[in-house]
Every structure is written in structure tokens, then in C-alpha cells.
């Protein structure tokens, strides 16, 4: 057990001892075990790597590492090799012996595991050569590749907690001014200026204050906060300690979604490590600051991402929002001044303190400074986490970084801002992504989910999906939200199932306005955004459903039929064998047919057909 | 009171609950959600007696504990199946056909989302997003992730889970 560090100089000496013991030229193989890669078998790859390296007498502790998310989830499991910067994609356990012998020991590149740029056909050896990476500006995600998230030593060796020392030199007032001047705005969605929030909490009356980290990343399709907490937990924690110093808080909470068990484990461990080293607890680094942090798990309620609902949940109550006539900065958790920021916001703080507000302002736009992480998912070639300066256009992100739409399909829409955001059509692809522009276009930044939709996505179905989500997540406090959202979902169901008329659309618009006007919290007031934004940009698709009883994207079950193209079918009988309804018949080696009265449109026949002969229209 | 409390649980189970609650200071209302998680981890659901024990330990009205346990999706008040099949209903999975997967599972298992088969073999549930969007649509079986799922493959998976019960 290491003793508590007595002060900033002790931390510097500790860091120097760590770096002296580490050879910067030593080769290290890092395996990404972030959510995406883990689901693809990365842990097995890492175990194989350790076993294989050991066989060759390699010091595993020093030359292999399991890291957090490296971002390029599409190509996982990912593996990167320092100092050369080689990146291998789709690594399987079977590839490990060759990687150890040729790369780890020999310093050679295994060509077949490199990413090939589809545009040029050229294999890319390093991150810089891969288009997905070289168009990004990775400030927050950069260190994910360089550290083992379970090791505070790795973080400190990379310069970790030097921002905290810098903050102590500056003093709380100057730190707060620097954060204010940086223009940092809340990454959780609302985009409120962080420095002003801190100031309000610092100036509020009361002797006990709290800082809280919102890690209840509830937006489906968004996982950047998870990636930061899993991959670089100390950066978030250091941000919170600096915040507590500037605000004068003694206690902090990290409120994490229970659906992220690894994130819970990593941040809990990080807190324990920081406490052991004297970076938390009484007299942090020998200073006057006493501050400690607890982890609190969410219960699986989307509404708890709303600040006042989260406070209720932290206090052991149902997550029901309250009217915020008095700000949380004055009366928050247990009725005391509370400052709540999102994970990514906190992670920006050490960088701002260390590198200065001017550096931060040099990235992004005038009113939206810095970088933002987006999770680029859905119908896009290169799914993953993308960090770009604010103000990058949707086109830059989806086509430049994401490599466009798979299968030669057409782009239809991109959904930003989570369930409460909106869908933007192709005409809006050149919109710069910043807080204010997205709102002006009827969507919002949200926490950074970016879901790409192609011509096979039905916008009525998407709106119905979000309404169903939000209706089931409504806390039930306000009648308009509790009842109105279910009613809206049913009306969208009428349209999707062929019962809708133009009056249904008019009724939806009227009811949406009512819900928006009469709900208390942001869940209710913004819940209608998905339906209103799709009606605004994709009205033709709604009209096709109500006027022609047709779903142009062939998604809405009631309006489509399955059939088998006799020219493509070779009579292999696979579909007939797998059909749960016995709806498919035909002779061996002869074209089969589907009996429409028996078909339940489950799509299994389309999944199993080796010749792509099943048609949906 | 004690008879009421012991309903449905054995003395050994009561001791397990007590061991979990010992991690939390008595009367600490702020620990409620965390304590419920830990108790649930023991039983895979929250038996009525456990709710009463939590309430007593944290000094909270039983109504509040029940209110919280029934408010959050993460808590279950009914016994759960031996296996859990969870369909990710995140947006990225949705646009890649997650709804069709759920329908297939519901049809094959004969229970709706949130339900458990009568033989307590399989619980079917939805989750809003687990952040593995790159490999969607995603189905999680007993904590193991199955990416790029199709209706056909999920149907085979469910058959295996249900069949396992029959052969035992």
C-alpha cells in the first residue's frame, strides 16, 4: 500500500519514479475491451495475448494492457501497438500467436490485420492513416489508448493530477474564472455555461455543498460517457476534485446507470485508489481541501437524467422531477447547494486548467467551444465514438469520418439529441453541429448520440419508437405527459397500421403542442420533438401511410407483404423449413411461394435465404 | 410482525439479506437504491420480505421502499427465470430491426417482454441501450452479448434455452 502523498511535490516525485521505471521505447500491446469490442470477444483475445506472451517470457504486466474504448467499434476487437502506433482490426484469438511473435517480439507488421481504406484500397498501418481517426481531434479520448483504466499509476505517469496541482497554485477564484473564460458548456444536453453554474453554487448560502457527476447516460444510442468512465475514470474524478475546490464542496456523488456495470466498477476503483494516495479525503494533497466521492447506481429510469429527479433518486426516493423555481445550485441534494455536471463536462476540466482557456477556445466555434464526442451509430459504415471540434458539419462526421451509408443505400436522416431530439434530413447535412444551430433546426445536441438512418428506415416507425420509449419512461407526475404520450403513440400506431387519416396527423400536432406546453420537466416538453421533427421534414412519408396505405421504407408490418421472387429462388427449402407458421410451400429445386394469409411477417425467411430471393414491399 | 416478515423466506435467506444490509449505515435513506440493487443481486428479484428488511434497516416507510422498487425498471418484484434473454431496444438496434427480434422471442417463449415462462426457465426483457451499438441488433443471454442478431438465430437461441429445461 502506497502512503498518502503529502503535497504536489510528493506527487511529482511519485510521477518521476514511475516514469524512470518505464522505458518509453518499450513495446506495449493494448487490447480495447470497451463495450463494443468486449461484446465481440476482446476479453478472450486479451487473455490469449497474456498467455502467449508469457510463453515467450515477455513481462506481461509491462508489455500488454487492456484499455477502454478506442472508438473504432466497427472494426473491433481492436488492438494497438506502441510506440509504433500500429492498429490491428477484427483481431481473433487465432491471430494472437502471430501478433506476439511478429509484432510484439519482432517489431514487424502483420499486414492482413490492418484496416484497408475502402476509398483507396490501401492498408493503413497507424491511426493517423485511418480516415476514421485522422479527421478527428481527440482531446478527451486520446488517453484511452495509453492507459490501463484500472491503474492510477498509468494516469499519473501520463501527467494525471497535475491539473489539480495547477488548480491549487491558481486558487479557487482563478480556477473558476478560467473555466468561465473557456466557454465550456454542459455536455449533457442543455449546454448551460459550466463556469456560471459553478459560480451560482459557490455563491449560494449554506456551509455544505455537493458536486455531482451525471453518469446516467440514458439516451439510447449514446455511449460516450460510458467510454470515458470505463476508459479514463481518473480524468472525470480529477475534474470533480478541481470543481469541488473551486466551488467549496466537501462531498461528491457519481450517479451511474446500473446498465453500465463495468463503469460502476472502474469509477469505484478509481475513487478508492485516489483516496489511498491522498487525492481524496481529508486534506487533499496536503491542502485545505477535504473532499470525498461516493458512487450511486441508478435504478434504470431515463427520467433520472433530469437534474431534480436525480437528486430525488440520490435521496432514496422515486425519480420524480420537481419544479425548479429555485435552482439546484441553491437548493439541490438534501436541500443544499449542489452542482451537477455531466461526465464529459467534468473530463474537460483538467484539460482547461492545465492548458488554459485560450487553448480551449481555439477549438470549436465562438459560442460552442472545445470538442464534443459523438456516438456515431445506426446505418453508417464506421460505427464508433467520434471526437471533433464543435462546429464540424453533419456531413463531415457521417460521410468524412463515418464513411457514409453501407450497402450503397441512400441517406435519409440523422437523429441527434436522444429521444427528445429530432431527425434532420439530407438537406441539413451541412449544418454545423453546435448547441445553438441544432436547436434552431428543430433538433438538439443532447449528450451526443448520432443515429444515422437510411432509405430502409421508416420515419413514422422511428417517431413511434421514441414515443413508446418516452411514454414508458414518463414518471407519471404530469397528466399531459403520462397520458398524452401513450395517446400520441397510439395515434402513430394508427398511422403505421393503416388506420390513419389526415385528421390523425392534425390531432397528433394538436396533442403534441398541448403536451409540450403543459408538462413540467424536459422529458415531457421535449418528448414531442421526434414526432414534430419527422412531421416537419418527412411529411410525405406520413402522407404515404395515410393516403396510399403504403410504407415507402417497407417497415410498417400492416402495410407490407412478403413474397418470393421466382427468378431468384432455387428451391433450397431452407425458408420453408424455418418458417414458424408453415406458410411457405414449394417443391424441392422449384420456386417457393408464401401464403399471405398465414404469413406473420417475422422475416425469418429473408434472414435465412441464401439467394436474397425474399421481397418485401 | 415477525411472522409477516418471514413470509416466503427462510431464516437463512433473512441472514443473507442482513449480511447485505450490513454494508449500509442504519437510517441512511440515500443508500436505498444501492441497497435494493445489492439485495436483488442475491435473489435475482426482490422478495416482499426483503423490501421490509430494507425499510427497517434504513428507517424508511415500507410504502417508500415499495414505491422506489416499483418505480425503477431495474428492480423486479417477481421471481425471475433461470435464464434471461434481453433484447437491446436502443435506437441503433431499433433501426437495425430489434423489434422483430423481440417479437420472435416473445412468440417462441410464449411470454411478453418483462415476463417469465411458467416453468421459471426464461425471463424475456428489454433494455434501453447497453452502448454496444456497433454490433446491433443485440441480444444478451445471461450476460453474454450476441451481436448482429437475426430473427432466425435468436429463434434457435431461445429454443436452446427452453429445451435445456425439458432435458433436465
Interface residues (C-beta under 8 A of the other chain):
Chain A: X35 X36 X38 X39 X40 X73 X74 X76 X217 X218 X219 X220 X221 X222 X223 X226 X227 X258 X259 X260 X296 X297 X298 X299 X300 X301 X302 X313 X314 X315 X316 X317 X318 X319 X375 X377 X378 X379 X383 X384 X415 X419 X449 X451 X453 X457 X462 X465 X466 X469 X475 X578 X580 X600 X602 X603 X604 X607 X608
Chain B: X29 X30 X31 X32 X33 X34 X36 X37 X58 X60 X64 X67 X68 X71 X72 X73 X74 X75 X89 X90 X91 X92 X94 X95 X96 X97 X99 X100 X103 X104 X107 X108 X127 X128 X129 X130 X131 X132 X133 X134 X135 X136 X138 X145 X147 X150 X151 X152 X153 X155
